[in-house]
Amino acid sequence: MSFSWNFLLVLVLVLNQSATTFTFMNGCQNELWVGIQANAGIPLLAEGGFALAPGNKSSVVAEAGWGGRFWGRTGCVFDAHGIGSCQTGDCGRVLKCAGAGGAPPASLAEFTLNAANGDDFYDVSLVDGYNMAIRITPSGGKGACGVPGCTSNLNTHCPAALQVVSATGSVVACKSACAAFGTPQYCCTDAYGSPTTCLPTPYSKVFKSACPTAYSYAYDDASSTFTCTGANYQIRFCTGGT
């Protein structure tokens, strides 16, 4: 029996050397619901989502090569079977997203682990719009290991044409220009489907001015993609408590 336990301990330690821990922290004043979507063909984490009370944190572990996105959902109501809906970031009216993505607008934390040269690639993206402040902080890694995020409350100065307004009249999210207008110029499609033809617009510049390290539109790579090797990551929502 002693040999078996020692063997299992060594096995766990070996496996953990290539694992990455994501720790989610709720800095909001209200409960939020984390959404998780894995890339195609990659295992889902935590069945796709869970609730997170104000001031609390929770962690999930991903194996080497994992890739996907995380986001926060707001204004959710679920029954005992996990069926319901969310005001922002909804993923098919269920608590556990089970592979579904979040309905825009949603602030995203995106990851590809152990990619080129063993680096993790990660970013905060507002390409699908904004619903809450979010920040990625790596720990224990090697390399540049930047701290991307959108720590401003964009809902307070979202352009009128992009606003998502609740039944009570408050702005609860800020659409991307692509979602609001659906034209190639804003969606980086057709004649605008390359970095040389799809350039910043007045709307994406509002996002970039408020959140300089976040993706403001599809080809905003130069100042928005970060790399780190062998790190764990904290994803904090509502960095200012909003």
N, C-alpha and C positions, 0 to 999 in steps of 0.2 A: 504493500500500500504506500509506503514512504517513497519508493521508486516512482510510482505512478504520479503522485503529487508533484514530485520534483520535475518529472518530465513535462507535466502540464504547465508548471510555472515557467520553465525554460521556453516552452512553445509560445506561451502568451507574451513573454518578453521579446522573443524574436519577431512575432507578428506585429507587436506594437511599435517596433523600430521603424516600420514603414507606414504606420497609421497616422492620421491627422485628426486632432480634436478640434471641433468647432464649438465654441461656447457662446450662447446667445444670452444677452442681457437686456432686460426691459427697463429702460430709463424713462418710460412714459408715466403719466399720471394715472392711466387706465390700463386694464388688461389688454393684451394683444394676443394674436394667434399667429405663430410662425408658420410660414408655408415653405415647403421644400420640393423642388423638382430636379430629378437627376437627368443627365443627358441620355440620349437613346442608347439602350444596351447596357446601362450602368445601374447597379443596385440602388434602390430607393433607401433613404435614411429615415428612420423614425416614422415609417408609414406615410410620410409626406406632410406631417404637421402636428402641432400641439399648442395648447394654451400656455401663456406665460404671464404670471401676475406681476403687477408693478413692483419694481425693485428686485425681482427674482432673476435667477439665471438657470440655464439648463444646457447640458452638453450632449453632443452626439459624436461618434467616431466614424471616420471614413477611411477605407483602405487606399493604398497607393493606386493612383490612376483615376480616382473618382473625379467626376465633373458635374456641375449643375449650378443651381441658383437657389438663393434664400430670399424671402421677403416677409414683411410684417402685414398682417391683416387687421383691420379695425372694424369696430361696430358689429361684431359677430354675435349671433344667437344660434345655439345648437340645442337639439333635444337630447334625450338620453341615448339615442342611437347615433349621435354625431351628425345629424341631418339639420340643415339650417341655411343661413346665408350671412355674408359679411358686407358691410357698407363699402369697404375698399379691399382690393386684393383677393376677392372671392375666387375659389378654385373648384367650381362645380357644385356649390351648395353643400359641401361636406367639410367636417373638421379635419380629417386626414386626406390630404389632396391626392394620394395614390397615383402620382404620375402626372396629374394635371398642373398646368401653369396658373399663375395668378392673373385675374382680369385686370388689364390696365385701367387707370394709372396705378403703378406700383414701383416703389424704389427697390432696386435689386442689388444683391451682393452675389457676384458671379465668380466661380472658381473652376480651374482645370489643374489638378494636382499632378505632380511628377511628369510634366510635359517635356518640351525640348531642353536638353542638357540637365534633366532632373529638376528643373525649376517648376514651382507653382506659379501659375498666372492667375491674377485676380483683379477685380475692379468693382466699383460701384457704378451702376448704370441708371440713368434717367431717360434712356431711349424709350422706355415704355411709360414715361411719365413719373410723377412723384406723389407719394401719399404720406410719407413720414421721413424724418431725419434718420440717417443710418451711417455707421462708420465701421470699417474693418481695421483691426489692430493685430498685426502678427506678433508672436512671441517665440523666442528661442530659435529663430531661423538665421540663415546666413545670406548675405547679399544686400541689395539696396533696401528691400523690405519696407516699402513706403506704407503710409496710412491713408488710403483713399476714403472719401466719405462725402456726404452732403449733410452738414450739420446745421444749415440754415432752415428755417421754417418757410419753405417756398409757398405754402398755402396762403401766407399773409400778404404776398405781393405777386401772386400768380396773375398773368394777363387775363383780362375778362373773357376773352375768346377760348381760353383753356380751362377755365374753372369748372370743377365738379361741385355742385352746391347741394347740401342736404335739404331735407324737408323743412328744417328749421331756419334755413337761409345761411348757414355757415359753409365756408369753403372747406371741403374735406379732402380734396385731392386736386392735382394740377395735371391736365392731359399733356401729352406730347403734341407738337404741331401736326405730326403725321396722323395721330388719332383724331385730332380735331378737324382737319381739313382733307386728309386722304389724297393729297396730290403728290406727283412724283418729286417735286421740288423738296417737299418736307419729308417724304418717305424714302428718299435716296433710291428711287427705282427708275426704270426706263432710261431716258437720256441723262438722268441724274444718278445713275447707278455706279459711280466710281468716286474715289477720293478727290479727283481733280474737278469733277462736275458737281458733286454734292458738297456744298460749302456751308459754313455757319449762317443761320438766318437770325433775324431779330428775336425770334422766340427762343432758339437754342442759346443765343447770347445771354438771355435772361437767366437761363439755367446755369450757364457757365460762370457768369459773374457771381452768382450766389454760391456755387459749389465748384470751385476751380479744379478739383481733383476727380470729379465724376464725369462719366460720359454724358454729353449734352445732346449728341446726335450720333448717327450710325458710324461715321468715320472720324470720330473724335479720339483717335488712338494715342496720339503723341503724348498727351498729358494725362491720360486716363487709365493706361494699363500698367500694372505693377507686377514685379516678380520677387520671389523669395524661395529659399531652399530649406526644407526640413523644419518648417514652422508649424505651430498651432495658431489658431485664429479666434479672436473675439469679434462677434458681430453685435454691435450695440445699437439698439433702436431708440429713437427720441433722445439724442445725445444731450439736448439741453433741457430735458424733462417736459417737452411740449407734448 
